[in-house]
């Protein structure tokens, strides 16, 4: 299926990897795409490594298997790169690795043998500045869209706003902060 893009998310429990994968999936559905979004669970505890996946396509997705060859990998916690091969199955030719880190791209590429496109962004800093907490999931959604153009950024922001308004209607600062985080990360990555 040529139009299908597969995304693998790596994070730790509590960083919002599952929420980000689900929000990206829901935004893609509302943009008229076909989607699968699902987590892979191990021990469910704060700080434990987690992986989540998205499949997004222009036509019906008929496969129901693990994502083995993602076109993009999003890493919410760069320390996972010390123990997990986050680039496994990621093609060097047209794949992209997006890493939340305060370090330069050169520092990140020292940790991997993979030679494809690497995008770095300090999503935790963006989250701290916009939301007040260093939870990197929403900025990493913006970074993913900036690096892949998998869906339109305005559609992602509007769809996420609708979802957040249902959950945080009495806390507009959380809604506004998350939307600012998405846009700031998108704009930063779009310049790379």
LINHU-V673075 format. One record per residue. N is the residue number from 1. RES is the residue in three letters. PSI is psi in whole degrees, -180 to 180 (NA if undefined). D_CENTER is the distance of its C-alpha to the mean C-alpha in Angstrom with 1 decimal. Layout:
n;res;psi;d_center
N;RES;PSI;D_CENTER
N;RES;PSI;D_CENTER
This chain:
n;res;psi;d_center
1;UNK;105;21.9
2;UNK;-37;21.2
3;UNK;-11;19.0
4;UNK;132;16.5
5;UNK;134;13.0
6;UNK;138;11.4
7;UNK;135;7.9
8;UNK;132;8.0
9;UNK;131;5.9
10;UNK;131;8.5
11;UNK;-169;9.6
12;UNK;151;12.9
13;UNK;129;14.4
14;UNK;-9;14.3
15;UNK;-10;11.1
16;UNK;22;9.5
17;UNK;-45;7.1
18;UNK;-44;9.3
19;UNK;-44;9.6
20;UNK;-45;6.0
21;UNK;-42;6.5
22;UNK;-41;9.9
23;UNK;-40;9.6
24;UNK;-45;7.9
25;UNK;-46;10.6
26;UNK;-39;13.2
27;UNK;-39;12.8
28;UNK;-41;13.2
29;UNK;-47;16.2
30;UNK;-12;17.7
31;UNK;7;17.5
32;UNK;11;19.6
33;UNK;163;17.4
34;UNK;139;17.8
35;UNK;147;14.9
36;UNK;134;14.5
37;UNK;125;11.9
38;UNK;148;13.0
39;UNK;164;12.8
40;UNK;118;15.0
41;UNK;143;17.1
42;UNK;-138;19.4
43;UNK;122;21.2
44;UNK;94;19.7
45;UNK;155;20.2
46;UNK;129;18.7
47;UNK;-13;17.5
48;UNK;146;17.5
49;UNK;139;14.9
50;UNK;153;12.8
51;UNK;141;10.9
52;UNK;161;9.4
53;UNK;151;9.4
54;UNK;143;9.5
55;UNK;130;12.4
56;UNK;129;13.2
57;UNK;164;16.7
58;UNK;-14;19.7
59;UNK;169;22.0
60;UNK;136;22.3
61;UNK;119;20.4
62;UNK;-2;23.1
63;UNK;149;21.7
64;UNK;70;20.9
65;UNK;170;20.0
66;UNK;157;17.3
67;UNK;111;14.8
68;UNK;-25;16.7
69;UNK;73;16.0
70;UNK;152;12.4
71;UNK;-17;12.2
72;UNK;143;8.8
73;UNK;130;7.6
74;UNK;123;4.8
75;UNK;111;7.3
76;UNK;-20;7.5
77;UNK;106;11.3
78;UNK;-17;13.1
79;UNK;-19;16.2
80;UNK;-24;14.8
81;UNK;-16;15.6
82;UNK;-21;19.2
83;UNK;-12;19.5
84;UNK;137;17.0
85;UNK;88;16.9
86;UNK;-16;13.2
87;UNK;2;14.5
88;UNK;124;16.6
89;UNK;-5;17.0
90;UNK;120;14.9
91;UNK;137;17.5
92;UNK;-31;18.7
93;UNK;-50;20.1
94;UNK;16;17.2
95;UNK;165;14.0
96;UNK;134;11.5
97;UNK;123;10.2
98;UNK;118;7.9
99;UNK;130;9.3
100;UNK;111;9.7
101;UNK;149;13.5
102;UNK;-6;16.7
103;UNK;160;18.2
104;UNK;158;19.0
105;UNK;-37;17.6
106;UNK;-36;21.0
107;UNK;-40;20.6
108;UNK;-44;17.3
109;UNK;-19;18.9
110;UNK;-24;21.9
111;UNK;-8;20.0
112;UNK;156;19.3
113;UNK;-12;21.7
114;UNK;140;19.2
115;UNK;21;20.2
116;UNK;-164;17.6
117;UNK;125;15.5
118;UNK;131;13.8
119;UNK;129;12.0
120;UNK;146;12.3
121;UNK;141;11.7
122;UNK;76;13.1
123;UNK;-33;10.5
124;UNK;-40;12.9
125;UNK;-44;15.7
126;UNK;-45;14.3
127;UNK;-43;13.7
128;UNK;-43;17.2
129;UNK;-32;18.8
130;UNK;-34;17.5
131;UNK;-27;17.1
132;UNK;3;19.5
133;UNK;144;17.4
134;UNK;47;15.1
135;UNK;113;12.3
136;UNK;3;9.1
137;UNK;-49;6.7
138;UNK;-40;7.8
139;UNK;-34;8.1
140;UNK;-26;4.7
141;UNK;-46;4.5
142;UNK;-39;7.7
143;UNK;-42;7.1
144;UNK;-48;5.3
145;UNK;-38;8.3
146;UNK;-37;10.5
147;UNK;-28;10.3
148;UNK;-20;10.6
149;UNK;32;12.3
150;UNK;-31;11.2
151;UNK;166;12.5
152;UNK;135;14.5
153;UNK;-39;13.2
154;UNK;-38;16.3
155;UNK;-44;15.7
156;UNK;-45;12.2
157;UNK;-45;14.0
158;UNK;-43;17.0
159;UNK;-42;15.5
160;UNK;-39;13.5
161;UNK;-46;16.8
162;UNK;-44;18.8
163;UNK;-44;16.8
164;UNK;-33;17.0
165;UNK;-31;20.7
166;UNK;-38;21.6
167;UNK;-36;20.4
168;UNK;36;21.3
169;UNK;-28;24.1
170;UNK;3;26.3
171;UNK;71;23.8
172;UNK;-26;23.1
173;UNK;-32;22.1
174;UNK;-43;19.0
175;UNK;-53;18.2
176;UNK;-41;19.0
177;UNK;-43;17.2
178;UNK;-40;13.8
179;UNK;-39;14.5
180;UNK;-38;15.8
181;UNK;-44;12.7
182;UNK;-49;10.5
183;UNK;-43;13.5
184;UNK;-44;14.2
185;UNK;-41;11.0
186;UNK;-48;11.3
187;UNK;-40;14.9
188;UNK;-46;14.7
189;UNK;-35;12.5
190;UNK;-24;14.7
191;UNK;-16;17.6
192;UNK;NA;16.7
